[in-house]
Amino acid sequence: MYCSELGDQWHAARVEPSLAHLDAASAGRSSRAVIATITRHLEREAERGSYVAAADEEDALVAGRRALASLIGHTPEELSFRDSARTSLRALLNSWALPMSPTVWVAKNEFGPNLAEFERRDFAVRVLPEADVYGHVDVDSLENMLQFEQPDFIHVCHIGSASGVVQPVAQIVEVAHSVGVPVVVDMAQSVGHVPTVTGADVVYGTSRKWLTGPRGVGFVAVRSDSLAKVEVESSDSFIAGQLGLGTAVTELLEIGQQKVFRELAAIGKATRERLRGVGSWEVVEANDEPSALVTLATPPGWGVADLEAARAKLLETGILVTAADSWRAPLAGDQPHLRVSPHLDVRSEQLDALATTIRTMGY
Ligand SMILES: *Cc1c(COP(=O)(O)O)cnc(C)c1O
């Protein structure tokens, strides 16, 4: 039985999976329409030449740009395409004329590779105060801190890679803007998953995760009235991928974005309820955290190798999840997690099978 009323529709739009795909946070399953868009364009490139084919598809490119821009609360002109979220962040940091050794404030769920980008450029990184044990940013404390000191910018992972916590980005933007501090948001795990109209100055993300667009496309958008004075150039090479992403976003908007977000939150809740108390695994998020990214802390005494082995064993039994090592969120500690990230086509039998398999692992 599908866990969501959208399950049947989402499933019917895709090729039959050969396993229980509970790994949208790594890469979602593209629809047949997305795959057809890409392959059709690749064929046209061979028939007519890549540049002629791209010019022929100008209307579709504009429509895809408009759809994605509306999802993230930007205008189509503000959007640039890169080939991943990581290269989007790099493009942003490389083009931004920041002072020497700038200061950036980040949340506890910051993505490890982003921290590496900051460290490489000699940024001073400070961690924002938390409101609770889950690591949500404490917006009131932030507002206080900002009265005394202002960083060059605040960088937030809307949702991190190793926890389903959804950061209160719109509130963070509000208090930061009241003192003139720009906010940059990593939307790699949030776009297509939770509401992403936040008012942030700069946002960036990736096509292949919750949007279920193709791998190899990322985007960055800078508001025209951004407090961050920076322009990012597009790297317009993978036109078929941009068209495929456009199809994916259009499909999402046709279902209704709010409906998708509501259903994904309900799926996250059902998943956490099903997995809580199974063996000596521990569900990290509160059940009603409004995301479908679910993490389980490993049984006591487990190292990364045990987790990798568990992930491999699950894959052998036909269940795809992530072994999330601590490099993904180094500020949150060194505990590795099993990451379970079902999309709309998850079935309750798949969650039962996952629970049954991990119950026998570790005591
Ligand atoms: C996956 C991920 C990224 C990187 O995305 P790529 O497109 O692989 O570069 C960045 N931030 C977070 C939080 C992620 O989960």
The ligand as a Tripos MOL2 file, in Angstrom:
@<TRIPOS>MOLECULE
LIG
   15    15     1     0     0
SMALL
NO_CHARGES

@<TRIPOS>ATOM
      1 C1         23.9160   16.8680   -1.9640 C.3       1 LIG1
      2 C2         24.1810   18.1160   -1.2130 C.ar      1 LIG1
      3 C3         25.0050   19.1070   -1.7390 C.ar      1 LIG1
      4 C4         25.8070   18.9090   -3.0030 C.3       1 LIG1
      5 O1         25.0500   18.7690   -4.1340 O.3       1 LIG1
      6 P1         25.8030   18.3970   -5.5020 P.3       1 LIG1
      7 O2         24.8210   18.7030   -6.5600 O.co2     1 LIG1
      8 O3         26.1680   16.9640   -5.3870 O.co2     1 LIG1
      9 O4         27.0080   19.2620   -5.5720 O.co2     1 LIG1
     10 C5         25.1400   20.2890   -1.0440 C.ar      1 LIG1
     11 N1         24.5100   20.4890    0.1240 N.ar      1 LIG1
     12 C6         23.7120   19.5600    0.6810 C.ar      1 LIG1
     13 C7         23.0360   19.8520    1.9720 C.3       1 LIG1
     14 C8         23.5340   18.3320    0.0350 C.ar      1 LIG1
     15 O5         22.7610   17.3910    0.5790 O.3       1 LIG1
@<TRIPOS>BOND
     1     1     2 1
     2     2     3 ar
     3     2    14 ar
     4     3     4 1
     5     3    10 ar
     6     4     5 1
     7     5     6 1
     8     6     7 2
     9     6     8 1
    10     6     9 1
    11    10    11 ar
    12    11    12 ar
    13    12    13 1
    14    12    14 ar
    15    14    15 1
@<TRIPOS>SUBSTRUCTURE
     1 LIG1         1 GROUP 0 **** ****
